[in-house]
Amino acid sequence: MSTNFYWITPDITLPTGEVIEPDDVDPRIHIGKRSNGFLWAQDPDAVERAAASRPDEKLIRDEYGQHFTWREFQDELTGLKQDTGSVGTQFC
């Protein structure tokens, strides 16, 4: 079973009052996918720099709603082969 990981982003309220959710498949929001390894959608060094500066804040979520700090996310990746071949592409 695969699991997608995303930055936690707030909903957007338009000037009309309509509330829209950010697009999870946007490669700026989608961090990557764990499935027989981990496939990065973003540059892992950039993700680390952004998240490690706030190590105790839950900035990352999975598709099932579980939230993670940077350290907890790193624990999720422990022992997985990591692939950066899809950085910047849109996939789910």
N, C-alpha and C positions, 0 to 999 in steps of 0.2 A: 504494500500500500504506500502511496506517495503522500507527501505533505508539503504544501506551499507555505512560504514564510514571507511576511510583508512588514513594512514600517507601519506603526500605528499612526493613522492620520485622522484628523477630525473631519466630520462632514462639512460641507461647504454650504453656506447660506447665501443665495443670490440676492441681489437688490430687490427682486420681486417677492422675496420671502420664501421662495422654493428652496428646499434643502436637498442637496444631491450628495451622494456618496462618492468618494474618489474611486477611480477605476483601478481595481486590483491588478489587472494585467499590464498596466503602465509600468515599463521597466524602471521608472524612477521610484515606484512604490514596491514592486515585487522584488524581494531580495533573492529568492531562489527556491529550489525544490529538492527535497530529500526523497530519493527513490533509487535504491541500490547505489548509494553515494550521494553527493550533494552537487547540484548543478546551479552555479551562480548566475543570477540575472544582472547583478551589479558587481562592480569591482570590489573584491573582498577587502582590499586595503582601505578603500573609501568607506565601506560599511564599518570596519573596525574603528577608523578614526572618528567617525560620527558617533558611534555607540559607546566607545570606550571613554569618551569625554564625559559621559553621564552613566557610569557603570551600575548604579543602583536603581536607575529608572527603567521601567518596563517600556521599551521603545519598539519591540518586535512582537508580532503576533503570528500564530499559524492560522490556517484556514478553518480550524475548528474552534477558534476563539481563545485559545490559551495564550497568555502573554508572557514574555521573557525579557529579562535583563540581558545585557551583553554576555555576562558570564554564563547565564543559563543557556543562552543560544549556543555559545561555544561548546557547552556540555552536550548539546544535541548533535553537534558535528563531530565529536570525538570518535576517532576510529574510522570515519567515512572518507572514502576517496573523494577529492574535491576537483571539480571540472569548471574552468572559467571560459570555456569555448562559446558560451551563449551570453556573455556579458553584453548588455545593451540591447538585447533582442527581446521581443515580446513573445512570451510563451506562458503556459500554465500547466 
